[in-house]
Amino acid sequence: MRVLITGGFGCIGAWLTRALLGRNYEVYIYDLREDRRRMQLVMDEAEWSKAQYVPGDITDGAHLVSVCRDLGITHIAHLAALQVPSCRTDPVRGALVNVVGTLNIFETARQLSAQVRNLVYASSAAVYGEPAQYEADRDLDESAPLRPSTHYGAYKVCNEFNARAYYLDHKLPSIGIRPWTVYGVGRDFGMTSEPTKAILAVALGKPYRISYGGWQDFQYAEDVAEAFARCLERPAQEAMVYNLRGVLADMPTFYKLLTEVAPQAADLVSYGERQLPIAYRLSDEHFQRDFGPLLPTPLEVGIRRTLERFRVLHAAGLVTEADLA
Ligand SMILES: NC(=O)c1ccc[n+]([C@@H]2O[C@H](COP(=O)([O-])OP(=O)(O)OC[C@H]3O[C@@H](n4cnc5c(N)ncnc54)[C@H](O)[C@@H]3O)[C@@H](O)[C@H]2O)c1
């Protein structure tokens, strides 16, 4: 398998690179600039140096096609995107990268359909809207209505329907995956990066306030990468989209577990009240049926592993207070 990971220097990209190299696949990172910082956080140089870098911008469709053709890419994991804050600040740029950029990926797979055997892309739980818009007493599966409350969520909805159109028009299959709060080392940007920053703050002995509270679905980055890897390994049959499910918890529970793992967190970490505007009771029954079993890492285990790794990285000078910004 020769995989192109767009946005491969991002958080999920670094963890997915680790998962794919661990399976002895060839990995090509397609990203704006060479920045292996998150790779250094997630794995050793002996591992990450095996991943090859190709500079590129997903808004340049012709470049994508020529790179994939020349490298003989057989699988694409499309992760490159602007996150919620960037899309809020500049919705036009957000649409250019997240929607047009994603169309360029699908065009590439369509034009090279004899060569590219599988396309897996990151959607998001942000396709769902405010929790209050949904029935409170049941887990939502993929048939639940999509009511995004952010531009970012709207772009992800658009991508899912464009994926469906590619299948209907061209029989181009694909798999979309909808993570919720991904946490673990390397998670340093985006609306739901604050729990990871709180763990980093504890490792650094610095105060940190998580600006929101409420419920969310905590998904350990290694599990999310494993989900992407499994989808890459099993060619899609049509335009499929899957919810993921990690550990559903409210912020007081996250805080309690953090203070159990590291008692000093009680003096350093605080949190707000605001519920994030995304439904959080999602069912991953279909993912488990098609790609499981994939048991989520327990939250206290994910917190502990993240804290221990941050401590090692801090001692090595690879994370600092600047990473809390
Ligand atoms: N992290 C989460 O909690 C989460 C949750 C739901 C969905 N997702 C989705 O998963 C994917 C990966 O998320 P992440 O947390 O790893 O993101 P990230 O912000 O850590 O990484 C994104 C990467 O994309 C690259 N990129 C941005 N614009 C690009 C462009 N025009 N061309 C090429 N590369 C470009 C960036 O340089 C960066 O390396 C995204 O599509 C995101 O929307 C993430």
The ligand as an ORCA input file, in Angstrom:
! r2SCAN-3c Opt
* xyz 0 1
  N      -8.751     16.742     15.841
  C     -10.048     16.546     16.007
  O     -10.576     16.488     17.147
  C     -10.930     16.347     14.817
  C     -12.297     16.089     15.027
  C     -13.118     15.912     13.920
  C     -12.593     15.976     12.642
  N     -11.266     16.247     12.462
  C     -10.739     16.337     11.098
  O      -9.617     15.486     10.976
  C      -8.676     16.062     10.069
  C      -7.316     16.168     10.727
  O      -7.469     16.905     11.937
  P      -6.174     17.305     12.789
  O      -6.617     17.518     14.195
  O      -5.079     16.359     12.517
  O      -5.843     18.722     12.128
  P      -4.531     19.620     12.260
  O      -4.992     21.044     12.257
  O      -3.674     19.140     13.384
  O      -3.755     19.312     10.895
  C      -4.201     19.739      9.660
  C      -3.042     19.660      8.669
  O      -3.534     20.069      7.380
  C      -2.536     20.878      6.783
  N      -3.166     21.748      5.793
  C      -3.991     22.812      6.020
  N      -4.337     23.383      4.855
  C      -3.732     22.676      3.869
  C      -3.702     22.792      2.467
  N      -4.365     23.767      1.848
  N      -3.000     21.887      1.751
  C      -2.295     20.906      2.381
  N      -2.283     20.750      3.730
  C      -2.988     21.637      4.463
  C      -1.926     21.656      7.951
  O      -0.643     22.188      7.599
  C      -1.876     20.585      9.033
  O      -0.652     19.876      8.999
  C      -9.261     17.397      9.622
  O      -9.951     17.216      8.410
  C     -10.244     17.717     10.729
  O     -11.274     18.567     10.260
  C     -10.420     16.442     13.519
*
